[in-house]
């Protein structure tokens, strides 16, 4: 597949609300494949379509051997809270302390266009929340209690 260039902070697409995907078709499946390749090449945990300049509500997240690909994801439930250091492929050389829900329930479409319901905790929950924030035009620096230059 293809590895895209990752858009960095300052690009308008990172601050816009991404557009809903109306139909899961070949172009969306190709987008998912290319996003996974891009995320892995950059050694990231997750990637949202706006990070490669595409204003669509599509995310990919991989924690350990678990790959999650979601189209039009929504957080349905949040539970608890924890603070941890986060970084972002679109904001190189910076990290920050971010409080996020400890557990989440997320729903969205998979690459087959089927509705899936995911319950996540720990790093997977954090990564899903981070990537879904991207779809709303929110970056971790907007919600961080404190940021650090790397």
C-alpha positions, 0 to 999 in steps of 0.5 A: 500500500502507500505511506502518506506524509503526516500533516503537522500542527498548523494545518487547517485540516487538523482543526476542522470537524471531519466529515462523516463517511456516507458509504464504506466502499473501495476508497475507504478500504484503501484509506484504511489500509494506507492509514495502517501502513502510515501509522506503522511506518511512523511507529505510532499507536494510532492515526486519524484521517485528518492527520494525513490531510483527509477530512473523513471520520476514520481512525486506526489504532494498534495496541500490541497485536490488537488493530482497531479500524473504525469509520464514524466512531462515537464514544458511547460511554466513559468511566473513571479517569486517569492521567498519562503522558501523550504524544502525537505524530502531528505534533513532533517533539512535544508531549503532555499530561492528559486526563482521559477516561480510564474505560470507554465504549466506542461504536463505529463501522468496520471495513465491512460496513458492519457496526462494531461495539468496542469496550476498551481500557488502559492504552487502547481506551486512551488511544481511541479517545485521542484519535476521536478527538482528532475527528473533532479538530481537538489536539492533545495540546488543547486538553493537556494539563501541562506540555513538555518539549522533547 
